[in-house]
Amino acid sequence: MTIAYTRMNDPFRFQSCHAMSDSYVDPGAAQYLNADRDKSFDSESPVVRANQIYEIHPNFTIPGLGHVCSGDVAAVKGDGAKWISMFPRGIYRIS
């Protein structure tokens, strides 16, 4: 099977890495993490500070089948970050 969409042209894609607060409109950060990004925009990246919570979730769209999003949540600490999510990682059949 060939997937018609890429990370950049998927019309169903939404923020795959963003801060979490009381609003889903927190600035996304995924575009600043992509190795192929236009680095001239890096100065516009959201500032990451201690005690912030981020959700990181890959999104997959398979045309004609559906869209899947599964995420992890991390807390930014002064000396790094700590995963908050504890669900075991893996591939699971959904019936």
C-alpha atoms as an extended CHARMM CRD file, in Angstrom:
* protein
*
        95  EXT
         1         1  MET       CA              0.0000000000        0.0000000000        0.0000000000  PROA      1               0.0000000000
         2         2  THR       CA              1.2530000000        3.4750000000       -0.8700000000  PROA      2               0.0000000000
         3         3  ILE       CA              0.3400000000        6.3260000000        1.4660000000  PROA      3               0.0000000000
         4         4  ALA       CA             -0.6990000000        9.4120000000       -0.5020000000  PROA      4               0.0000000000
         5         5  TYR       CA              0.1580000000       11.9420000000        2.1990000000  PROA      5               0.0000000000
         6         6  THR       CA              3.4690000000       13.0700000000        3.6090000000  PROA      6               0.0000000000
         7         7  ARG       CA              4.0600000000       14.8500000000        6.8980000000  PROA      7               0.0000000000
         8         8  MET       CA              3.9370000000       18.1850000000        5.0970000000  PROA      8               0.0000000000
         9         9  ASN       CA              0.8860000000       17.7170000000        2.8260000000  PROA      9               0.0000000000
        10        10  ASP       CA             -1.5240000000       15.7400000000        5.0140000000  PROA      10              0.0000000000
        11        11  PRO       CA             -4.7500000000       17.8150000000        5.0700000000  PROA      11              0.0000000000
        12        12  PHE       CA             -5.8660000000       16.1260000000        8.3070000000  PROA      12              0.0000000000
        13        13  ARG       CA             -2.6400000000       16.7340000000       10.2080000000  PROA      13              0.0000000000
        14        14  PHE       CA             -2.6230000000       18.8890000000       13.3060000000  PROA      14              0.0000000000
        15        15  GLN       CA              0.0400000000       19.8790000000       15.8140000000  PROA      15              0.0000000000
        16        16  SER       CA              2.1600000000       16.8430000000       16.6770000000  PROA      16              0.0000000000
        17        17  CYS       CA              4.0380000000       18.5710000000       19.5010000000  PROA      17              0.0000000000
        18        18  HSD       CA              2.5280000000       21.3630000000       21.5540000000  PROA      18              0.0000000000
        19        19  ALA       CA              2.3570000000       22.7920000000       25.0290000000  PROA      19              0.0000000000
        20        20  MET       CA             -0.6950000000       21.9410000000       27.1120000000  PROA      20              0.0000000000
        21        21  SER       CA             -2.5530000000       24.4610000000       29.1990000000  PROA      21              0.0000000000
        22        22  ASP       CA             -6.1670000000       25.5380000000       29.2790000000  PROA      22              0.0000000000
        23        23  SER       CA             -6.2130000000       26.0740000000       25.5050000000  PROA      23              0.0000000000
        24        24  TYR       CA             -5.4790000000       23.8310000000       22.5230000000  PROA      24              0.0000000000
        25        25  VAL       CA             -4.1950000000       26.8560000000       20.6320000000  PROA      25              0.0000000000
        26        26  ASP       CA             -0.8600000000       26.8360000000       22.4660000000  PROA      26              0.0000000000
        27        27  PRO       CA              1.8490000000       27.2910000000       19.8480000000  PROA      27              0.0000000000
        28        28  GLY       CA              2.9270000000       24.1140000000       18.1180000000  PROA      28              0.0000000000
        29        29  ALA       CA              6.5750000000       23.1100000000       18.2920000000  PROA      29              0.0000000000
        30        30  ALA       CA              6.8420000000       20.2990000000       15.7180000000  PROA      30              0.0000000000
        31        31  GLN       CA              7.9380000000       22.6020000000       12.9060000000  PROA      31              0.0000000000
        32        32  TYR       CA             10.9590000000       23.5990000000       15.0170000000  PROA      32              0.0000000000
        33        33  LEU       CA             11.9680000000       19.9730000000       15.6300000000  PROA      33              0.0000000000
        34        34  ASN       CA             12.0730000000       18.8110000000       12.0030000000  PROA      34              0.0000000000
        35        35  ALA       CA             15.6590000000       18.3530000000       10.7920000000  PROA      35              0.0000000000
        36        36  ASP       CA             14.6280000000       19.6190000000        7.3170000000  PROA      36              0.0000000000
        37        37  ARG       CA             13.0660000000       22.8060000000        8.7080000000  PROA      37              0.0000000000
        38        38  ASP       CA             13.8420000000       26.3190000000        7.4870000000  PROA      38              0.0000000000
        39        39  LYS       CA             16.2010000000       27.2830000000       10.3310000000  PROA      39              0.0000000000
        40        40  SER       CA             15.7680000000       30.9900000000        9.6010000000  PROA      40              0.0000000000
        41        41  PHE       CA             12.4860000000       30.7510000000       11.5680000000  PROA      41              0.0000000000
        42        42  ASP       CA             14.0580000000       29.1560000000       14.6810000000  PROA      42              0.0000000000
        43        43  SER       CA             14.0160000000       32.4560000000       16.5590000000  PROA      43              0.0000000000
        44        44  GLU       CA             10.1920000000       32.3070000000       16.3910000000  PROA      44              0.0000000000
        45        45  SER       CA             10.1040000000       28.9570000000       18.1890000000  PROA      45              0.0000000000
        46        46  PRO       CA              8.0160000000       28.8690000000       21.3890000000  PROA      46              0.0000000000
        47        47  VAL       CA             10.1630000000       29.1770000000       24.5060000000  PROA      47              0.0000000000
        48        48  VAL       CA             10.3270000000       25.9670000000       26.5110000000  PROA      48              0.0000000000
        49        49  ARG       CA             10.5400000000       26.5460000000       30.2550000000  PROA      49              0.0000000000
        50        50  ALA       CA             10.6550000000       24.3910000000       33.3560000000  PROA      50              0.0000000000
        51        51  ASN       CA              7.2740000000       23.1950000000       34.6310000000  PROA      51              0.0000000000
        52        52  GLN       CA              5.6250000000       23.2480000000       31.2000000000  PROA      52              0.0000000000
        53        53  ILE       CA              3.7250000000       20.1910000000       30.0030000000  PROA      53              0.0000000000
        54        54  TYR       CA              4.0300000000       19.0600000000       26.3730000000  PROA      54              0.0000000000
        55        55  GLU       CA              2.0930000000       16.5120000000       24.3750000000  PROA      55              0.0000000000
        56        56  ILE       CA              4.0120000000       14.6940000000       21.6710000000  PROA      56              0.0000000000
        57        57  HSD       CA              1.9680000000       12.5920000000       19.2920000000  PROA      57              0.0000000000
        58        58  PRO       CA              2.6220000000       11.2620000000       15.8180000000  PROA      58              0.0000000000
        59        59  ASN       CA             -0.3440000000       11.4340000000       13.4720000000  PROA      59              0.0000000000
        60        60  PHE       CA             -0.9760000000        8.9810000000       10.6680000000  PROA      60              0.0000000000
        61        61  THR       CA             -3.5670000000        9.2930000000        7.9110000000  PROA      61              0.0000000000
        62        62  ILE       CA             -4.2930000000        6.4200000000        5.5550000000  PROA      62              0.0000000000
        63        63  PRO       CA             -6.5510000000        7.6470000000        2.7170000000  PROA      63              0.0000000000
        64        64  GLY       CA             -9.8350000000        5.7570000000        2.6290000000  PROA      64              0.0000000000
        65        65  LEU       CA             -9.1740000000        4.1350000000        5.9960000000  PROA      65              0.0000000000
        66        66  GLY       CA             -8.8110000000        6.8240000000        8.6460000000  PROA      66              0.0000000000
        67        67  HSD       CA             -6.6120000000        8.9060000000       10.9160000000  PROA      67              0.0000000000
        68        68  VAL       CA             -4.7220000000        7.7450000000       13.9980000000  PROA      68              0.0000000000
        69        69  CYS       CA             -3.1510000000        9.8530000000       16.7240000000  PROA      69              0.0000000000
        70        70  SER       CA             -1.4240000000        8.4350000000       19.7860000000  PROA      70              0.0000000000
        71        71  GLY       CA              0.4290000000       10.6340000000       22.2220000000  PROA      71              0.0000000000
        72        72  ASP       CA              2.7410000000       10.8680000000       25.1780000000  PROA      72              0.0000000000
        73        73  VAL       CA              2.8900000000       13.6580000000       27.7090000000  PROA      73              0.0000000000
        74        74  ALA       CA              6.1310000000       15.0170000000       29.1700000000  PROA      74              0.0000000000
        75        75  ALA       CA              6.8840000000       17.5040000000       31.9360000000  PROA      75              0.0000000000
        76        76  VAL       CA              9.7800000000       19.8850000000       31.3220000000  PROA      76              0.0000000000
        77        77  LYS       CA             12.0910000000       20.0230000000       34.3270000000  PROA      77              0.0000000000
        78        78  GLY       CA             15.0420000000       22.2950000000       35.0460000000  PROA      78              0.0000000000
        79        79  ASP       CA             17.4450000000       19.4940000000       34.1310000000  PROA      79              0.0000000000
        80        80  GLY       CA             15.5520000000       17.8990000000       31.2250000000  PROA      80              0.0000000000
        81        81  ALA       CA             12.1530000000       16.3010000000       30.7910000000  PROA      81              0.0000000000
        82        82  LYS       CA             10.2610000000       13.3890000000       32.3080000000  PROA      82              0.0000000000
        83        83  TRP       CA              7.6340000000       11.2700000000       30.5910000000  PROA      83              0.0000000000
        84        84  ILE       CA              4.3260000000       11.4180000000       32.4310000000  PROA      84              0.0000000000
        85        85  SER       CA              2.5610000000        8.8670000000       30.2230000000  PROA      85              0.0000000000
        86        86  MET       CA              2.9400000000        5.3370000000       31.5050000000  PROA      86              0.0000000000
        87        87  PHE       CA              1.0870000000        3.2970000000       28.8450000000  PROA      87              0.0000000000
        88        88  PRO       CA              3.3680000000        0.5820000000       27.3910000000  PROA      88              0.0000000000
        89        89  ARG       CA              4.5830000000        1.4410000000       23.9000000000  PROA      89              0.0000000000
        90        90  GLY       CA              3.9560000000       -0.9330000000       21.0290000000  PROA      90              0.0000000000
        91        91  ILE       CA              1.6330000000       -1.7450000000       18.1760000000  PROA      91              0.0000000000
        92        92  TYR       CA             -1.8290000000       -2.9260000000       19.1530000000  PROA      92              0.0000000000
        93        93  ARG       CA             -4.5600000000       -4.3910000000       16.9910000000  PROA      93              0.0000000000
        94        94  ILE       CA             -7.7930000000       -2.4430000000       17.2520000000  PROA      94              0.0000000000
        95        95  SER       CA            -10.7830000000       -4.5620000000       16.3150000000  PROA      95              0.0000000000
